[in-house]
Structure formats: C-alpha cells, structure tokens
C-alpha cells in the first residue's frame, strides 16, 4: 500500500478527492506526515505502518493515543477511538474538533520486548467554506 502525504490526498479538504484511509509511517523518532487537516464534522480513519519502528523480530504489544490542546495543558477526550493493532499496522478513527483550533495527538507504542516509542501529530481543524 503506498504511503501518501495529507496534501497528496486532499489539499483542500474536499471530500470528492479524499482517499478513505490516511496512511502514515510511524518510525523511530518521527511520523510522516506530521499533521492532519480535517473539518470539524469529518470522521477520518488513520492507519500507521509501524514496521520501520520495530526491531527485527519484535512486534507491537500496545498502542495508546491521547489528544491534548495544542499547548498540552488539557486532555481532549472523545476525538479518537481505541486503536486496533493488525500485525505491524495500527488504525483508529479521528473525529470532532473545534473549527480554528489545533490539537496535539500523542501516541505511545510499546513492543513485545519492552521498547516504548513516542510520536505525535498535530490535528488542524479547519472548516472549508465560502467567505461572506
């Protein structure tokens, strides 16, 4: 499955050009791409290929996602579902958000051998519409 950046898939948030799943690479110390732009009403399926983050022979034991306000001062409940692990891939749904706000999504991956890896993505919530 090819890995796309958000802007390759949907530069203006137009549902007519959206690929249903947004695919990311979860690596050691980085996530590609590093942000998601969505409208408040959109519910987006996010999928991570974590194979580059795992040591040879290791696998994913758990994957936790927490969403915070951009400054990290408040946890925002209900924006993501419980992640589903399938081999070296992880997927979950992202929904809601307030127009004009930016959120910080913190992700922790724990491997079977006990490594703990952390990555993050900014979620930019922007209503697409016509200016009055």
Order of alpha helices (4+ residues) and beta strands (2+ residues): alpha-beta-beta-beta-beta-beta-beta-beta-beta-beta
